[in-house]
Each structure stands twice: as structure tokens, then as C-alpha cells.
Amino acid sequence: MLALLAAGSAMAAPLYCSDGTPHPQGLAVSDMTYGVNGPAGGASNANDCYGVVSGNDSAAAINGLGLKWQSGWGLAAKDNTDNSPDTSNNLLGIQFALTSTTGKSGNWTLTGTGGSLPTTLDLIGVLKGSDAYALYFFDDVLFDGSGGGAWSMSFVNGGGRIPDLSHFSVYARLGDDGGGPPQEIPEPASALLAGLALAGVAALRRGRRG
């Protein structure tokens, strides 16, 4: 027991994958991928990752980490690998559900119904193993009601071994574009030219009447 406590206390402070290569705890953006067609449809690596964080993840914990990915995260869904109930939340008007394979690597699928789909989301995928977890950030990704990718555990537990996945969580928020289609706004130069053309037509008509 004392050996386990000592190993846990020696865990290095969490770092971003973008802080340097290689990550001292083995994390890499390639540990998790995402695409609207899953791993078989050209899924992309995470934009960044962060860890390893001790304890259990939650929306309050994620938002309290002071991430450079900022806050505003809500739990979309969680898939437990044991017999614990899974979590499927209604977030942003979308009813999410998550499924994942077990072990040290596999695939994951996030589904959703309702809301304004397709939409653009920021996502954080969390891999929890043993008494710690790692976070993987996806910036402004398309979600059309079904998406996912592959995942792989890469950090070690207090015993120096890569743990099996205990649960997979996905946190979401609206992407930078607000999740809706962009509104077409006339360019200033185009609007000015259109105005001048209308003024010219009106002046010509007045001249003919005179």
C-alpha cells in the first residue's frame, strides 16, 4: 500500500502534448482519432492532448483544470467498461450516446439525435485507466449525428504498466462558428457598387422626364 502511494505521489505534473515531443508520460495526439465516418473513414488525430491527471473526470473537474482550450465543457456521454450505468446526456439540444471497445486500445462511436444537425463542435475525449486519465482535444469538428475513431492507452499506472480502459468520456461545446451555417453578408465594395448603380438608374430616369 505504501509503495502504491509513493508511486502515485511521484506522478509528474500534467502537460500538453503541444508543449514538447515526446510527452514525458507517453501521450501523443495519435492516441485518439475522430471522423464523421469513424476510423474507417479517414479519421484525424487530436489537435492536442493533456495529462496525466489523477482522479476521476467530470465536467466540473475538466472546467477547473484551467486548460488553454478554455472552459464551457459539458459531459455529452460516458461509456463504462464495467457493469456501472453508462451516461447519455442531452447537451446543446442533442441526445448523445457513446460506445467503446475495452482493453488497451480499440474504437469509439459517438451518436446523437435532435438539435440542429449537422453542427460544428469542440470535443474532448477522455481515457480513464486505473486512478488517472488523459484528455484529447478536437477543435471545430463536424458532427452529423454519428462520429468516432480509434483510441489507445499510452500512459502507465502506479505499477508501471499500461492500464486497461475503465471508462471513456466525451465532453462537448459548440465550435467557434456557433454550430450553425454561416450567414452570407454582402461585401462592402459589392454593396457600394450596387447602390451607385441604382442611383445612376434613378438619375437617368429623371433626366428623361425633364
Secondary structure, DSSP 8 states (H G I E B T S, - for coil): -HHHHHHHHT----EEGGGSSS-TT---GGGBEEBTTGGGG--EE-SEEEEEEES---HHHHHTT--TT-S--EEEEEEESSSS--EE-EETTEEEEEEE--SSEEEEEEEEESSSSSEEEEEEEEEEETTEEEEEEEEEEEESSEEEEEEE-----TTSS-----EEEEEEEE-TTTTS-------HHHHHHHHHHHHHHHHHHHHHH-
